[in-house]
Amino acid sequence: MWILKRELRKTGREQGTRRDKYNNKRAVKTEESKREIVQEKMVSENIFEEFTILILQISCSR
């Protein structure tokens, strides 16, 4: 029985255990969240640039 469990563990490792699957999912989620954060930063920078351009245009037109 003990040998059988060891063999099962080995085959589990070859197939990819539950822990591996969970870690892979977590890795994918962190990559997605990093991408979202970068996109949010880009959007906020774009809004800031447009706002400053608008202020400059208004101040120059006066």
C-alpha positions as CSV (number, residue, x, y, z in Angstrom):
1,M,0.0,0.0,0.0
2,W,2.8,2.4,0.9
3,I,4.6,1.7,-2.5
4,L,1.3,2.3,-4.3
5,K,0.9,5.7,-2.6
6,R,4.4,6.7,-3.7
7,E,3.7,5.7,-7.2
8,L,0.5,7.7,-7.2
9,R,2.4,10.7,-5.9
10,K,5.0,10.3,-8.7
11,T,2.3,10.2,-11.4
12,G,0.5,13.1,-9.8
13,R,3.7,15.1,-10.1
14,E,4.1,14.2,-13.7
15,Q,0.5,15.2,-14.5
16,G,0.6,18.4,-12.5
17,T,-0.8,18.4,-9.0
18,R,-3.7,20.5,-7.8
19,R,-1.2,22.8,-6.2
20,D,0.4,23.4,-9.5
21,K,-2.9,24.2,-11.1
22,Y,-3.8,26.5,-8.3
23,N,-0.4,28.3,-8.5
24,N,-0.8,28.7,-12.3
25,K,-4.2,30.2,-11.9
26,R,-2.8,32.6,-9.3
27,A,0.1,33.5,-11.6
28,V,-2.4,34.2,-14.4
29,K,-4.5,36.4,-12.1
30,T,-1.5,38.4,-11.0
31,E,-0.4,39.0,-14.6
32,E,-4.0,40.2,-15.5
33,S,-4.1,42.5,-12.5
34,K,-0.7,43.9,-13.3
35,R,-1.9,44.6,-16.9
36,E,-5.1,46.3,-15.5
37,I,-3.0,48.5,-13.2
38,V,-0.8,49.6,-16.1
39,Q,-3.8,50.3,-18.2
40,E,-5.4,52.4,-15.4
41,K,-2.2,54.4,-15.0
42,M,-2.0,55.0,-18.8
43,V,-5.7,56.2,-18.8
44,S,-5.1,58.5,-15.8
45,E,-1.9,59.9,-17.4
46,N,-3.8,60.6,-20.7
47,I,-6.6,62.3,-18.8
48,F,-4.1,64.5,-16.9
49,E,-2.3,65.4,-20.2
50,E,-5.6,66.3,-21.9
51,F,-6.6,68.4,-18.9
52,T,-3.4,70.4,-18.8
53,I,-3.7,71.0,-22.6
54,L,-7.2,72.2,-22.1
55,I,-6.1,74.6,-19.3
56,L,-3.2,75.9,-21.4
57,Q,-5.6,76.5,-24.4
58,I,-8.1,78.4,-22.1
59,S,-5.3,80.5,-20.6
60,C,-3.8,81.3,-24.0
61,S,-7.1,82.3,-25.5
62,R,-7.7,85.0,-22.9
